[in-house]
Amino acid sequence: MLMPATPDLESKVDALANDFARRAAEHDEAGTFPFENFDALRKAGLLALTVPPALGGLGGGLRAANRIVNGIGAGEPSTALVLAQQYLFHFRMLRNPHFPQALSEEIARSAVAEGALCNMLLVEPELGSPIRGGLPATIARRVEGGWRITGRKIYSTGSVALSWIGVFARSDDADPLVGAWIISGGSEGVRIVESWDHLGMRASASHDMIFDNVFVAEDRVVDLRPAATQQKPDDVVSAWIATLFTTIYDGVARAARDWLVAFLHSRRPSNLGASLATLPRMQEAVGAIDALLYANRVLLADIASRCDSGAAPPARESHFMKLAVTTNAIEAVAKALEVSGNPGLSRHHALQRHYRDVLCGRVHSPQNDAIRLDAGREALSIIP
């Protein structure tokens, strides 16, 4: 039985989000990682949401994870991104029959006891994202008792706080194998290059990570397979990925909407003699934003509910949801900027930060062009 998104959980998330929002501008300005947010999430037990109760976790499903990540995304979205990666890592680890059981339990129990964070690192300077094909440049060499890993990963979200790092790499065989090598965050040879200086999601510490001849024991390698092997898409995993990355940016859009509503009520131009909220043009704009966010809420809830009920939609539908919700979120924040004028663009106000953050929703894989291309090929029976 999956833990639902209960009223107690929702009130806890809202309180945390409000607390995180008070420091969001400071972390955005400085590009600093919000360690204190993760202390609060650990104390609330939310870093172990997707760990099963048998291992001390909450046993939460996608509906609960969606609610938490969405709420935290409204408060401080970089925190929500790291949290989404945490939930995905644990969910995929426990779903994977090839993940070494002892290692899986060790990682899960560390999340419960210590709030240990984890992430799977895929992207490289030359390759980009492996979802579009190609072999990683990160190399694993066989040595006595295990492997030695050498390479560089970029966009390593949460880098400064990770206890467990999954590294997508290839072996140095003539016919290379690919897989994930699981590395402890404090391992010798692991180094962080503080390269992350982004337009949005500035507090996510998505720095470069260097792996210099890092030892990985034989029993800490997952899904080792020939590079030419095509993995069959997993509809359940696709639903989780699409939902948890996308709901962050819906949360950002909801924060932007709330900022606009408060601004329109508080702004009283002397020549109007009333608040901007009394103007039909502003009322129509807020109504347009609410319509976009209503559609988002329905789409996110539908995918999460179907997944938790054991009837996950085809991956194509989850990807359509991602495309629609991300587009709606960006449009909603853009509309808020349009009607707020110069105040919305001022660095003294949160709206400009929400806009910078929401634009990052486009970069998560699969990206919009790939979603549309795959759908069009399927509709037209075109085999690439």
VOPAGU-2260 file (C-alpha; in pm, 1 decimal, decimal comma):
REM VOPAGU-2260
SITE   aa  ch    i         X         Y         Z
SITE  MET   A    0       0,0       0,0       0,0
SITE  LEU   A    1     155,8     327,7    -112,6
SITE  MET   A    2     156,2     619,8     128,7
SITE  PRO   A    3     -93,9     880,7      -0,2
SITE  ALA   A    4     -56,0    1258,5      -4,1
SITE  THR   A    5    -240,0    1313,7     326,9
SITE  PRO   A    6    -349,8    1651,8     471,8
SITE  ASP   A    7     -75,5    1619,7     736,1
SITE  LEU   A    8     182,9    1567,7     463,8
SITE  GLU   A    9      50,0    1864,2     266,6
SITE  SER   A   10      61,8    2099,7     565,2
SITE  LYS   A   11     416,3    1984,4     643,0
SITE  VAL   A   12     525,8    2048,1     283,9
SITE  ASP   A   13     362,8    2392,0     274,2
SITE  ALA   A   14     537,8    2494,8     596,8
SITE  LEU   A   15     874,1    2379,4     462,5
SITE  ALA   A   16     817,5    2554,2     128,9
SITE  ASN   A   17     733,2    2882,9     301,5
SITE  ASP   A   18    1049,0    2854,9     509,6
SITE  PHE   A   19    1263,8    2775,1     206,3
SITE  ALA   A   20    1113,3    3064,7       9,4
SITE  ARG   A   21    1243,1    3313,6     265,6
SITE  ARG   A   22    1602,2    3224,2     173,8
SITE  ALA   A   23    1555,1    3150,8    -196,5
SITE  ALA   A   24    1662,0    3494,5    -320,3
SITE  GLU   A   25    1979,4    3483,5    -111,8
SITE  HIS   A   26    2084,1    3145,1    -250,1
SITE  ASP   A   27    1991,5    3252,3    -603,3
SITE  GLU   A   28    2200,9    3567,9    -578,5
SITE  ALA   A   29    2506,3    3392,8    -437,1
SITE  GLY   A   30    2464,5    3062,7    -622,1
SITE  THR   A   31    2500,0    2877,2    -292,3
SITE  PHE   A   32    2362,4    2535,3    -204,7
SITE  PRO   A   33    2080,1    2538,1      56,2
SITE  PHE   A   34    2220,9    2282,2     300,6
SITE  GLU   A   35    1979,1    2399,0     569,6
SITE  ASN   A   36    1683,1    2299,4     351,4
SITE  PHE   A   37    1802,8    1941,5     342,0
SITE  ASP   A   38    1853,1    1938,2     716,7
SITE  ALA   A   39    1485,1    2034,1     746,1
SITE  LEU   A   40    1377,5    1772,8     490,9
SITE  ARG   A   41    1578,2    1507,6     675,2
SITE  LYS   A   42    1418,5    1596,8    1008,9
SITE  ALA   A   43    1076,2    1577,0     841,0
SITE  GLY   A   44    1159,6    1229,5     709,0
SITE  LEU   A   45    1100,4    1338,9     350,7
SITE  LEU   A   46    1439,9    1240,3     210,5
SITE  ALA   A   47    1335,6     876,6     256,7
SITE  LEU   A   48     988,1     912,1     103,7
SITE  THR   A   49    1040,1     644,2    -162,0
SITE  VAL   A   50    1230,7     406,5      66,3
SITE  PRO   A   51    1004,0     111,6     160,4
SITE  PRO   A   52     875,3      88,2     519,3
SITE  ALA   A   53    1064,8    -238,4     569,8
SITE  LEU   A   54    1386,1     -35,6     546,2
SITE  GLY   A   55    1257,4     252,0     758,9
SITE  GLY   A   56    1120,5     478,0     485,9
SITE  LEU   A   57     772,9     612,1     416,7
SITE  GLY   A   58     689,0     394,5     115,5
SITE  GLY   A   59     551,6     688,2     -80,5
SITE  GLY   A   60     424,0     653,5    -435,8
SITE  LEU   A   61     422,5     896,7    -724,1
SITE  ARG   A   62     121,3    1093,1    -599,4
SITE  ALA   A   63     294,3    1172,6    -271,4
SITE  ALA   A   64     625,9    1245,8    -444,2
SITE  ASN   A   65     451,6    1474,5    -693,5
SITE  ARG   A   66     283,6    1670,7    -414,6
SITE  ILE   A   67     606,2    1714,1    -219,1
SITE  VAL   A   68     826,8    1812,2    -513,3
SITE  ASN   A   69     560,3    2050,1    -645,9
SITE  GLY   A   70     523,7    2222,1    -309,6
SITE  ILE   A   71     896,6    2250,6    -249,6
SITE  GLY   A   72     938,5    2372,3    -608,6
SITE  ALA   A   73     713,6    2667,4    -530,2
SITE  GLY   A   74     935,5    2757,3    -235,6
SITE  GLU   A   75    1288,0    2689,5    -366,3
SITE  PRO   A   76    1308,0    2491,5    -691,4
SITE  SER   A   77    1676,6    2397,2    -674,3
SITE  THR   A   78    1596,4    2210,0    -354,1
SITE  ALA   A   79    1306,2    2043,7    -534,6
SITE  LEU   A   80    1534,3    1934,1    -819,8
SITE  VAL   A   81    1777,3    1762,5    -582,8
SITE  LEU   A   82    1479,5    1606,5    -402,8
SITE  ALA   A   83    1334,8    1478,7    -730,8
SITE  GLN   A   84    1669,1    1318,0    -816,0
SITE  GLN   A   85    1670,4    1156,9    -470,2
SITE  TYR   A   86    1324,2    1007,0    -514,3
SITE  LEU   A   87    1404,1     884,1    -863,8
SITE  PHE   A   88    1731,1     720,9    -759,8
SITE  HIS   A   89    1565,1     525,4    -478,6
SITE  PHE   A   90    1260,8     431,6    -684,5
SITE  ARG   A   91    1467,4     304,8    -977,2
SITE  MET   A   92    1713,5     128,2    -747,9
SITE  LEU   A   93    1442,0     -68,4    -570,4
SITE  ARG   A   94    1260,8    -143,7    -896,2
SITE  ASN   A   95    1576,9    -280,7   -1059,9
SITE  PRO   A   96    1619,4    -657,2   -1002,3
SITE  HIS   A   97    1984,1    -630,3   -1110,0
SITE  PHE   A   98    2080,2    -377,9    -839,8
SITE  PRO   A   99    2292,5    -558,1    -576,5
SITE  GLN   A  100    2061,0    -610,8    -279,3
SITE  ALA   A  101    2317,1    -540,7      -7,4
SITE  LEU   A  102    2416,8    -213,5    -171,9
SITE  SER   A  103    2054,2    -116,7    -229,5
SITE  GLU   A  104    1971,7    -170,0     136,6
SITE  GLU   A  105    2281,8      21,4     247,7
SITE  ILE   A  106    2185,3     322,4      35,0
SITE  ALA   A  107    1822,9     308,7     147,9
SITE  ARG   A  108    1909,6     285,6     516,7
SITE  SER   A  109    2154,0     575,8     485,6
SITE  ALA   A  110    1873,8     793,6     349,1
SITE  VAL   A  111    1661,7     706,1     652,7
SITE  ALA   A  112    1933,4     741,0     916,4
SITE  GLU   A  113    2140,7    1026,7     777,3
SITE  GLY   A  114    1940,1    1186,7     498,4
SITE  ALA   A  115    2208,5    1069,5     254,3
SITE  LEU   A  116    2154,8    1219,7     -91,7
SITE  CYS   A  117    2216,2    1040,6    -420,8
SITE  ASN   A  118    2207,8    1111,9    -792,3
SITE  MET   A  119    2285,4     938,1   -1120,4
SITE  LEU   A  120    2530,1    1135,4   -1336,5
SITE  LEU   A  121    2487,4    1093,5   -1710,7
SITE  VAL   A  122    2588,0    1410,1   -1897,1
SITE  GLU   A  123    2939,1    1482,2   -2027,5
SITE  PRO   A  124    3110,7    1776,7   -2199,4
SITE  GLU   A  125    3154,9    1603,4   -2536,1
SITE  LEU   A  126    2862,8    1359,9   -2537,2
SITE  GLY   A  127    2591,1    1576,6   -2389,2
SITE  SER   A  128    2298,5    1361,8   -2274,4
SITE  PRO   A  129    2324,1     989,8   -2359,4
SITE  ILE   A  130    1950,0     980,3   -2427,6
SITE  ARG   A  131    2033,0    1101,1   -2780,9
SITE  GLY   A  132    2282,4     819,8   -2834,4
SITE  GLY   A  133    2657,4     776,6   -2815,9
SITE  LEU   A  134    2904,9     628,8   -2569,2
SITE  PRO   A  135    3025,7     806,7   -2256,4
SITE  ALA   A  136    3387,6     917,2   -2243,5
SITE  THR   A  137    3408,4     815,2   -1877,5
SITE  ILE   A  138    3611,2     492,2   -1870,4
SITE  ALA   A  139    3602,6     197,8   -1629,3
SITE  ARG   A  140    3916,3     -20,1   -1622,4
SITE  ARG   A  141    3915,2    -365,0   -1463,7
SITE  VAL   A  142    4154,2    -404,8   -1171,3
SITE  GLU   A  143    4187,9    -659,9    -892,8
SITE  GLY   A  144    3868,6    -660,6    -687,7
SITE  GLY   A  145    3678,9    -417,1    -904,6
SITE  TRP   A  146    3723,7    -119,9   -1135,5
SITE  ARG   A  147    3897,0     217,0   -1170,0
SITE  ILE   A  148    3683,1     502,8   -1303,7
SITE  THR   A  149    3820,6     808,0   -1484,1
SITE  GLY   A  150    3613,0    1081,8   -1644,4
SITE  ARG   A  151    3420,5    1405,1   -1607,8
SITE  LYS   A  152    3047,3    1461,9   -1560,7
SITE  ILE   A  153    2870,4    1795,4   -1600,4
SITE  TYR   A  154    2539,1    1921,1   -1458,9
SITE  SER   A  155    2596,3    1706,9   -1149,4
SITE  THR   A  156    2297,7    1832,1    -951,0
SITE  GLY   A  157    2353,4    1842,1    -575,7
SITE  SER   A  158    2725,3    1771,8    -623,6
SITE  VAL   A  159    2844,8    1926,1    -296,5
SITE  ALA   A  160    2603,4    1719,9     -85,3
SITE  LEU   A  161    2597,0    1378,0    -253,3
SITE  SER   A  162    2670,2    1070,2     -44,3
SITE  TRP   A  163    2607,2     827,0    -331,5
SITE  ILE   A  164    2697,9     892,0    -695,1
SITE  GLY   A  165    2593,0     675,2    -985,6
SITE  VAL   A  166    2833,4     725,1   -1276,4
SITE  PHE   A  167    2730,1     620,5   -1626,8
SITE  ALA   A  168    3046,7     491,0   -1792,5
SITE  ARG   A  169    3186,6     235,6   -2035,5
SITE  SER   A  170    3446,8     -32,8   -1995,6
SITE  ASP   A  171    3777,9     -20,6   -2179,8
SITE  ASP   A  172    3705,9    -348,1   -2362,5
SITE  ALA   A  173    3735,2    -370,1   -2740,8
SITE  ASP   A  174    3359,6    -425,7   -2738,5
SITE  PRO   A  175    3272,4    -191,0   -2452,3
SITE  LEU   A  176    3017,5    -253,8   -2183,1
SITE  VAL   A  177    2813,9      29,5   -2033,6
SITE  GLY   A  178    2651,8      57,1   -1693,5
SITE  ALA   A  179    2639,4     250,3   -1368,8
SITE  TRP   A  180    2925,9     244,4   -1119,7
SITE  ILE   A  181    2812,4     343,3    -768,6
SITE  ILE   A  182    3065,0     562,5    -587,1
SITE  SER   A  183    3062,8     697,1    -231,2
SITE  GLY   A  184    3074,6    1075,4    -227,2
SITE  GLY   A  185    3391,9    1097,6     -19,8
SITE  SER   A  186    3591,6     848,5    -225,5
SITE  GLU   A  187    3954,3     922,9    -304,6
SITE  GLY   A  188    3987,0    1072,3    -651,9
SITE  VAL   A  189    3646,2    1243,3    -658,6
SITE  ARG   A  190    3671,5    1618,1    -713,1
SITE  ILE   A  191    3420,0    1898,1    -773,4
SITE  VAL   A  192    3484,6    2187,8   -1010,8
SITE  GLU   A  193    3248,2    2469,5    -914,4
SITE  SER   A  194    3144,4    2550,2   -1270,9
SITE  TRP   A  195    2769,0    2606,3   -1224,3
SITE  ASP   A  196    2686,0    2973,5   -1298,5
SITE  HIS   A  197    2347,8    2947,3   -1464,3
SITE  LEU   A  198    2057,4    3173,5   -1552,3
SITE  GLY   A  199    1818,1    2968,6   -1339,5
SITE  MET   A  200    1819,3    2696,8   -1071,6
SITE  ARG   A  201    2130,0    2867,8    -941,0
SITE  ALA   A  202    2126,1    2699,9    -599,9
SITE  SER   A  203    2134,7    2343,4    -737,4
SITE  ALA   A  204    2516,5    2305,9    -724,2
SITE  SER   A  205    2504,9    2135,6   -1065,1
SITE  HIS   A  206    2882,9    2155,3   -1092,4
SITE  ASP   A  207    3128,6    1939,5   -1285,6
SITE  MET   A  208    3250,3    1628,3   -1107,0
SITE  ILE   A  209    3590,8    1478,7   -1185,2
SITE  PHE   A  210    3665,7    1111,0   -1126,4
SITE  ASP   A  211    4039,3    1042,5   -1126,7
SITE  ASN   A  212    4116,8     671,0   -1110,5
SITE  VAL   A  213    3843,6     614,1    -850,2
SITE  PHE   A  214    3819,4     258,1    -720,6
SITE  VAL   A  215    3477,5      88,6    -735,9
SITE  ALA   A  216    3429,9    -258,7    -591,7
SITE  GLU   A  217    3301,4    -534,4    -818,3
SITE  ASP   A  218    2969,9    -554,4    -631,3
SITE  ARG   A  219    2894,5    -184,3    -687,5
SITE  VAL   A  220    2832,0    -202,0   -1060,7
SITE  VAL   A  221    2476,5    -203,3   -1194,3
SITE  ASP   A  222    2322,8    -302,0   -1529,0
SITE  LEU   A  223    2650,7    -384,8   -1700,2
SITE  ARG   A  224    2564,5    -472,1   -2059,9
SITE  PRO   A  225    2700,6    -451,1   -2416,3
SITE  ALA   A  226    2693,4     -94,0   -2542,3
SITE  ALA   A  227    2497,2    -199,9   -2849,5
SITE  THR   A  228    2214,7    -342,3   -2636,3
SITE  GLN   A  229    1893,7    -141,5   -2659,1
SITE  GLN   A  230    1713,7    -117,3   -2326,2
SITE  LYS   A  231    1338,4    -151,9   -2348,9
SITE  PRO   A  232    1154,3     160,3   -2228,4
SITE  ASP   A  233     994,4     121,5   -1885,5
SITE  ASP   A  234     656,3     296,0   -1877,1
SITE  VAL   A  235     656,9     322,4   -1497,6
SITE  VAL   A  236    1003,4     478,5   -1484,8
SITE  SER   A  237     908,0     715,7   -1767,7
SITE  ALA   A  238     604,8     829,9   -1568,2
SITE  TRP   A  239     813,6     896,4   -1258,7
SITE  ILE   A  240    1082,4    1086,9   -1449,0
SITE  ALA   A  241     838,1    1298,6   -1647,1
SITE  THR   A  242     623,4    1377,5   -1343,9
SITE  LEU   A  243     893,5    1463,0   -1092,1
SITE  PHE   A  244    1101,8    1684,2   -1318,2
SITE  THR   A  245     798,1    1857,8   -1463,8
SITE  THR   A  246     615,7    1923,4   -1137,2
SITE  ILE   A  247     908,1    2135,9   -1015,6
SITE  TYR   A  248     837,5    2396,4   -1281,2
SITE  ASP   A  249     463,2    2383,7   -1227,8
SITE  GLY   A  250     544,3    2470,1    -866,1
SITE  VAL   A  251     754,5    2764,0    -984,1
SITE  ALA   A  252     464,8    2885,9   -1200,0
SITE  ARG   A  253     227,1    2864,8    -902,8
SITE  ALA   A  254     466,0    3077,5    -697,3
SITE  ALA   A  255     475,1    3330,9    -980,5
SITE  ARG   A  256      95,5    3334,4    -993,7
SITE  ASP   A  257      73,9    3398,8    -619,3
SITE  TRP   A  258     330,5    3678,9    -646,2
SITE  LEU   A  259     125,2    3842,9    -920,3
SITE  VAL   A  260    -199,8    3822,4    -722,9
SITE  ALA   A  261     -35,3    3984,2    -419,2
SITE  PHE   A  262     124,9    4252,3    -637,5
SITE  LEU   A  263    -201,6    4341,0    -811,3
SITE  HIS   A  264    -376,9    4383,8    -477,5
SITE  SER   A  265     -97,4    4593,2    -326,4
SITE  ARG   A  266     -24,8    4819,2    -623,3
SITE  ARG   A  267    -254,7    5124,8    -617,0
SITE  PRO   A  268    -155,4    5384,5    -881,3
SITE  SER   A  269    -254,2    5736,7    -777,3
SITE  ASN   A  270    -435,1    5800,9   -1105,1
SITE  LEU   A  271    -648,4    5487,8   -1059,6
SITE  GLY   A  272    -754,8    5533,3    -699,0
SITE  ALA   A  273    -783,1    5158,4    -655,9
SITE  SER   A  274    -564,8    4850,0    -681,0
SITE  LEU   A  275    -460,0    4702,3   -1013,7
SITE  ALA   A  276    -666,0    4398,6    -917,5
SITE  THR   A  277    -980,9    4596,8   -1001,7
SITE  LEU   A  278    -886,8    4625,9   -1369,7
SITE  PRO   A  279   -1057,3    4379,1   -1608,4
SITE  ARG   A  280    -732,5    4339,6   -1803,6
SITE  MET   A  281    -553,5    4215,9   -1492,8
SITE  GLN   A  282    -842,9    3991,8   -1394,7
SITE  GLU   A  283    -838,8    3833,0   -1739,7
SITE  ALA   A  284    -461,8    3776,9   -1716,5
SITE  VAL   A  285    -489,2    3599,9   -1381,2
SITE  GLY   A  286    -775,8    3392,2   -1517,8
SITE  ALA   A  287    -560,5    3287,9   -1813,8
SITE  ILE   A  288    -280,7    3184,6   -1578,3
SITE  ASP   A  289    -518,4    2986,5   -1358,3
SITE  ALA   A  290    -653,6    2803,6   -1663,8
SITE  LEU   A  291    -300,9    2696,2   -1759,0
SITE  LEU   A  292    -224,2    2581,2   -1405,6
SITE  TYR   A  293    -553,0    2393,1   -1378,6
SITE  ALA   A  294    -461,2    2194,8   -1689,3
SITE  ASN   A  295    -122,2    2122,5   -1536,2
SITE  ARG   A  296    -273,1    1997,6   -1211,7
SITE  VAL   A  297    -506,6    1761,5   -1396,3
SITE  LEU   A  298    -230,9    1623,9   -1619,5
SITE  LEU   A  299      16,0    1566,8   -1336,6
SITE  ALA   A  300    -247,3    1406,4   -1113,7
SITE  ASP   A  301    -363,8    1177,4   -1393,4
SITE  ILE   A  302     -19,2    1033,6   -1465,7
SITE  ALA   A  303      63,6     993,8   -1095,6
SITE  SER   A  304    -268,6     828,5   -1011,0
SITE  ARG   A  305    -249,9     584,8   -1301,0
SITE  CYS   A  306     104,4     493,1   -1208,9
SITE  ASP   A  307      23,1     433,7    -841,3
SITE  SER   A  308    -279,1     223,1    -933,6
SITE  GLY   A  309     -60,6     -14,1   -1134,6
SITE  ALA   A  310    -174,3     110,1   -1476,3
SITE  ALA   A  311     112,0     335,3   -1581,5
SITE  PRO   A  312      47,4     506,7   -1916,5
SITE  PRO   A  313     265,7     442,3   -2219,2
SITE  ALA   A  314     586,8     645,5   -2206,1
SITE  ARG   A  315     460,1     854,2   -2496,8
SITE  GLU   A  316     172,5     987,2   -2284,1
SITE  SER   A  317     403,1    1075,5   -1995,2
SITE  HIS   A  318     622,5    1263,9   -2239,1
SITE  PHE   A  319     320,9    1448,7   -2381,3
SITE  MET   A  320     234,4    1550,3   -2026,0
SITE  LYS   A  321     588,3    1681,1   -1974,5
SITE  LEU   A  322     569,4    1883,2   -2295,3
SITE  ALA   A  323     229,6    2033,9   -2210,0
SITE  VAL   A  324     294,7    2110,4   -1842,6
SITE  THR   A  325     636,0    2265,9   -1904,2
SITE  THR   A  326     498,4    2479,9   -2187,3
SITE  ASN   A  327     203,8    2591,1   -1974,3
SITE  ALA   A  328     428,4    2676,7   -1680,1
SITE  ILE   A  329     654,8    2894,5   -1893,4
SITE  GLU   A  330     354,6    3064,9   -2054,7
SITE  ALA   A  331     199,6    3132,1   -1713,9
SITE  VAL   A  332     510,9    3303,2   -1577,3
SITE  ALA   A  333     559,6    3496,0   -1901,8
SITE  LYS   A  334     200,7    3623,3   -1873,7
SITE  ALA   A  335     268,5    3737,8   -1517,1
SITE  LEU   A  336     577,4    3925,9   -1637,4
SITE  GLU   A  337     383,3    4082,2   -1923,0
SITE  VAL   A  338     114,9    4236,9   -1703,2
SITE  SER   A  339     339,0    4332,1   -1409,3
SITE  GLY   A  340     563,2    4555,3   -1619,9
SITE  ASN   A  341     892,3    4685,4   -1481,7
SITE  PRO   A  342     828,6    4571,2   -1122,2
SITE  GLY   A  343     817,0    4211,0   -1238,5
SITE  LEU   A  344    1160,3    4245,7   -1398,0
SITE  SER   A  345    1317,0    4410,2   -1094,6
SITE  ARG   A  346    1573,0    4202,0    -907,2
SITE  HIS   A  347    1407,4    4328,4    -588,9
SITE  HIS   A  348    1107,5    4106,4    -665,9
SITE  ALA   A  349    1078,3    3729,2    -695,2
SITE  LEU   A  350     901,6    3718,6   -1031,9
SITE  GLN   A  351    1216,4    3760,3   -1240,1
SITE  ARG   A  352    1372,2    3471,4   -1047,3
SITE  HIS   A  353    1067,4    3254,9   -1109,5
SITE  TYR   A  354    1097,6    3328,7   -1481,8
SITE  ARG   A  355    1465,8    3236,7   -1492,2
SITE  ASP   A  356    1395,0    2915,6   -1303,2
SITE  VAL   A  357    1091,4    2806,8   -1505,3
SITE  LEU   A  358    1284,9    2833,4   -1833,3
SITE  CYS   A  359    1507,0    2547,8   -1712,1
SITE  GLY   A  360    1211,8    2310,4   -1744,3
SITE  ARG   A  361    1283,8    2278,1   -2115,4
SITE  VAL   A  362    1627,2    2123,2   -2074,3
SITE  HIS   A  363    1530,3    1796,4   -1904,8
SITE  SER   A  364    1525,0    1488,2   -2124,4
SITE  PRO   A  365    1338,8    1400,2   -2331,3
SITE  GLN   A  366    1334,8    1749,5   -2476,9
SITE  ASN   A  367    1042,7    1892,0   -2670,7
SITE  ASP   A  368    1180,5    1826,9   -3018,6
SITE  ALA   A  369    1250,4    1461,6   -2936,2
SITE  ILE   A  370     901,1    1414,4   -2790,6
SITE  ARG   A  371     733,2    1558,2   -3100,1
SITE  LEU   A  372     962,7    1372,1   -3340,2
SITE  ASP   A  373     901,1    1033,9   -3176,6
SITE  ALA   A  374     526,1    1094,3   -3168,6
SITE  GLY   A  375     518,2    1199,2   -3532,1
SITE  ARG   A  376     719,3     899,4   -3645,6
SITE  GLU   A  377     487,9     665,8   -3458,7
SITE  ALA   A  378     177,5     829,6   -3603,3
SITE  LEU   A  379     320,4     808,4   -3955,2
SITE  SER   A  380     464,2     456,5   -3910,8
SITE  ILE   A  381     814,9     582,7   -3986,2
SITE  ILE   A  382    1093,8     359,8   -3852,3
SITE  PRO   A  383    1420,5     555,4   -3811,7
